[in-house]
Each structure stands twice: as structure tokens, then as C-alpha cells.
Amino acid sequence: MNQTMSKSGTKQQLKLPDIIVEAAMVNPEGKASRIGSKVPNDLLNREWVQLRNMTDRPLLLNGLELRHMSYHDSPDGKLVKVLTLQGQLAAHTYLRIHSGIGKPRIDPKRRIIHAFVGSKLQQFYYQIARGDTIAIMHPRGAVIDQATYDMPVEEGIRLKRVPPVTRRWLAHPSV
């Protein structure tokens, strides 16, 4: 658990959320050349966000929403829904959500469940023209966790949560 100082100068414990935005591939190879046009499904599925169950117990995900920052309706950006989550995520397991269509599968060695947005729009979700924020939200709108990344994001580079986790930042692992 991380510590922070309160306004009164006393140490307080920061509690990590049960589920976090842990990693993302927001600029897979070939993405930049396809912006604004229909994207083949295999390329869409190379764009993904990975969530992580930080607990020692399964988490019920029903109704939680994966959101990202969209600038279509607001110049300052607005968190818009990508997907409503369903099901359960086992303890210390990862949920990798790909942007395209596919059949869910499990990688038992790496404890990764692969899921798919199933978008028929054939467009990418995550920003590469400017930074983006990826959030896990409660159905009533409260943010459970979020992580932000800035530009530029090199093509084919996986972003990872920067320690401490409470920092809420995604960056190239070498940063």
C-alpha cells in the first residue's frame, strides 16, 4: 500500500482499486496509415487494453464500463463507453480487451483472458493524435480506476502502468 500526506501532515494509506487499467497497445503497427478508414479485423485486434484483478479473490464485473476519452463531441474530451463488462475475473488475472471481433480465449500460462469489443464500426478506439485516458467506471458514473498516456506513442510499443500504481499513468516500460 502506498502512503500520502494529508492536509494536516499525517500519513494516510492509499488503497488501490480492486481492478486497474494495467497496460495497453494503443498504436499497433499499421494503425497510423488506417486512421479514418475501415480497418481490417486482424489489425483492430492488435489494439487492446489490459485490466488486472489486484485481489486474492474473484471479482464480479457485471455492469462495469470500459471508457476512453473522445474529442468528437467536446473539444476538452469526454469519457465515452467502449464496452460494458460482464462475468467474473479470477484473482490476480488479466483481462485483455481487443478492439475488434473475435472468439474469447484464455492464455492459462500468463493468466490472460482475451475478450473482444465486437465493433462492427471497423474503427480504432484509442487516440494517437493526442493523449487519451482509459477508465473503468461504475454504472452510476464513479471512476474505479483510470490511466492516462501522452503523445507520441511509438508504433508497436506496449504501454505499461508506471509505478506507483496510484500514479495512474501509462508509458513505455523503459520510462
N, C-alpha and C positions, 0 to 999 in steps of 0.2 A: 504494500500500500504506500502511496506517496504522501508527503506532508506538504502543507502550505501554511502560511501565516495568516491569521485572521486580522481584521482591522484593529483589534485590541492588542495584537502582538503575540497571542498564544498560538501554539501549533495545533493544527486540525488535521485529521486524516481525510484524504480524498478517496472516496470509494469509486472504484472502476465500475463501469456498467457491466451487466452480465454478458452482453453481446456487443462487439465492437466492429467497426469498419477496419479491417486488418491490412488489406493490400488491394491493389487494382492494376489492371493493364488497360490504360485509357487511350493509348496511341499505338495499337498493334501495327506491324509492318504492312504498308499498303493503304492505311487509313486516309492519310492526307490527300491522296490522289482521288479518293472517292467521296469527299465531302460534298453534300448537296445532291448526290445522285443515289439511285438504288444500289444497294450493296449486296453482294452475294452472301449467302448464309454462312459459308465457311469462314469468311472474313469477319462477319458480325460476331461469330462465336469466339474470335480471338480477343474481343473486347470483353472484359469482365471486372467484377468487383467481388472481393472475398470478405465474408463476415466470419467472426470467430466467437465461439462459445467459450467464455473465460472461466466458467464454473466447473465444479465437480459433479454437476447434475444435468440431466436433460432439460432443455428449455422449450417451452411451447411458443411457437412463432405466430400462431393464428392471428391474423389481423394487423400485424406489424407491417409497416410500409418501408420500402427502399425508395429513397428520393434523391434527386440531384438538382443542381442549380441550373435553371433555364433562363435565358435572357430574351425569349420571344415576346413575352407579354409585359416585361418590366426591364427597363434599362439597368436597374440595380440588381436584377436577378430575383428569382423566386424558386423555392424548393418545390419541385413537381414530382408526382408519383411516377416511378418506373414500374413497380410491381408490389402487389400485396402478398406477403409471405404466408405460407400455410405449413402445417406439420410440426415436427419436433426436431431439434438439433441436439445430438448426443453431447455429453460432457467433453470438453476440450476438442471439439470437432470444428472443421471449417466448412462453410457453405460458399461455393464459388458460383456466382450468378452470371451466366454468359448472356450477351445481348441478343442473340439470335434464337433460332428454333432448334431443338434437339431432344434427345431422349435422356431423362435424368439417369445418372450413373454414380457409382461410389468408387473411390480410389481408397481401399482399406489400408494400404501401407502408409499413405500420407494423411489419412483421416480427412479426406476432402469429399464432400458431396457436390456433384456438378448439377446445377439446375439451369433452366433457360427461361428468359423473359417471354419468348414465343412471339416476338413482334412481327406482325405482318407488314409493318411500315418499311422494312428493309433499310433502316437508317441507324446510324450510331447514336448513342445516348450521351456520352460524356464529352465535355468540352476539351478541345485542344487549341482553340483560338484565344482562350483566356482561361484562368484558373476555374476550378469547379469545387463544389462541396458535395460530398456524398453523405447521406444521413439515413439512420434507421429511426423511424418515428412510430410513436404510439398512434393508434387510430384516432385518438382525440386531438392529435397535433403536437404532443410533447416530444421533444427530441430525446431519444435514448442515448444515441451516440452519433457523432459526425466527425468527418475528417476532410481536410481541405488540401488541395495541391495547387501549385502555382505553375506558371509557364516559364520557359518552354519545357515540355516533356519530350525527351528524345524518343524517336520511333523504336518500338520493340523493347522498351525499358519497363520493367515491373516496378511499380511504386510500392513501398512498404511503410507501415506505421513507424514514425520516428519516436524513439524513447525520449522521455517517459510517455507512456500511452496517453496520459492525461493531457498531453500537448495537442492532440487532435490534428496532426499534420502527416501527410503522405509525401514521401520523397524517394529519390533513387537511393537504394541501400548504401551506397558509398558516401552519402552526405552525412 
